[in-house]
Amino acid sequence: MASVPFDQLDGFIWMNGEFVKWADAKVHVLTHGLHYASSVFEGERAYGGEIFKLEEHTKRLHDSAEILGFTIPYSEQVINEACRELLRKQGFSDAYVRPVAWRGSEMMGVSAQKNRINCAIAIWQWPSYFDPEQKLKGIRLDMAEYRRPDPRTAPSRAKAAGLYMICTLSKHAAEAKGYADALMLDWRGQVAEATGANVFFVKDGQLHTPLADCFLNGITRQTVIELAKRRGLTVNERAIQPEELSTFSECFLTGTAAEVTPVSEIGEFRFTPGEISKQLMNDYTAEVTPKQIAAE
Ligand SMILES: Cc1ncc(COP(=O)(O)O)c(C=O)c1O
């Protein structure tokens, strides 16, 4: 079945302070964000009518814009309220939330000092990638050709559209070979992350995850580290060399979209989703479930 294109969904989009009909939330082709990637965005999930870690995501949106040299003209509080109101208006309880901010059309060149800063929020229904049973089989990753750039080469702490160019390329290359996603190394050749999620490994009952020093320190990553510590697990944030992949027993990805997704394969290396992945998957589900729903 062909899915409905995203510009043809129903409902409302919050755009520059107003709720506009989904079909009317348009930008001109001469938009700086489209040509020069002067755009930042967020990906959030609502569970049971509440957006998980909304404040953290909105702060990161603001921070990402500042890193790209522009200021979003709506306070964090205004954006938080707009997200909540839009979720109610769309009538969804479990959904994906996509705020985006970009430079407009006033100047068309590398310099865009006078361009209006636009901001929009869209919310659509987007179920979990896989059901838990399927998820526990683990997904297969290829090794990506592109590497996460040196922070001296790109503003790697920002969730900026431009940084996703190599992610789409890597994901497409992996999908063409039948893989679900790709593992990217960083500019030094160390293990970094997947194309839209952070990565964790298990060895001798302890967690190992790369230091987030040249890619997004995901909000899910931080949540999972906290959940693991609550379980008394040791979490080693450190440089991980690709040669070490053969020494890990379990592997999983973390991200707002991916949640906690076990991995069964990275290129030639095999992993068996086990107790720790399962435990953290369940703990994450419990953590994102609003307390009053969990109590019912
Ligand atoms: C490249 C990349 N890394 C990591 C993450 C995980 O971030 P978070 O857990 O904040 O969603 C994402 C998802 O936003 C991502 O796109």
The ligand as an ORCA input file, in Angstrom:
! r2SCAN-3c Opt
* xyz 0 1
  C      22.515     11.238     14.285
  C      21.753     10.973     15.546
  N      22.410     10.525     16.624
  C      21.775     10.264     17.780
  C      20.412     10.457     17.901
  C      19.720     10.148     19.182
  O      19.263     11.329     19.785
  P      18.014     11.354     20.736
  O      18.160     10.219     21.675
  O      18.103     12.671     21.410
  O      16.795     11.216     19.882
  C      19.685     10.919     16.802
  C      18.256     11.158     16.887
  O      17.856     12.264     17.077
  C      20.380     11.196     15.602
  O      19.714     11.641     14.526
*
